[in-house]
Amino acid sequence: MAIMITDECINCGACEPECPNTAIYEPGVAWRFSDGTGLTGLVTTADGNTIDADEEQDPVSDEVYYITHHKCTECTGFHEEPQCAAVCPVDCCVPDPDHEETEDQLMAKKEWLHLD
C-alpha cells in the first residue's frame, strides 16, 4: 500500500528529499506526475485515466506535507523500507489503508514512473 502522512506531521520537511519518486510535497503545493519521474505527455494512470503528465494536480493537503498515492511505491525497487518513514521524527508516515498494493503492483508503478 502507499504511504500517507498523518495530521501529526510537524512540517519539518525531512521526508521530502528522501522520496525517490518525488511523491512528497509541501502543504498546499500542486503536484505533477512528471515531477522527478520519466513521465511526459499523455499518460494513463493505474485507474485508467489519461492525463497530461505536466498538468498540475490539486494538493492533497493544505495543512501538512503530503504524499500522492499515484506516485508512492513505498520505495520499492530503491530501498528496503519507505525512506519517509525512516527519517520522520514523529512517526507520521504510515501505510495508507485506502491504497493497498502488492509488491508486484508497487514495482510495476516504479517501472512506469521511471521509464526513460
Secondary structure as UniProt FT lines:
FT   STRAND          3..5
FT   TURN            7..8
FT   HELIX           16..18
FT   TURN            20..21
FT   STRAND          24..25
FT   TURN            27..28
FT   TURN            33..36
FT   STRAND          42..44
FT   TURN            46..47
FT   STRAND          50..52
FT   TURN            53..54
FT   STRAND          66..67
FT   TURN            69..71
FT   TURN            74..78
FT   HELIX           83..87
FT   TURN            89..90
FT   STRAND          93..95
FT   TURN            97..98
FT   HELIX           103..113
//
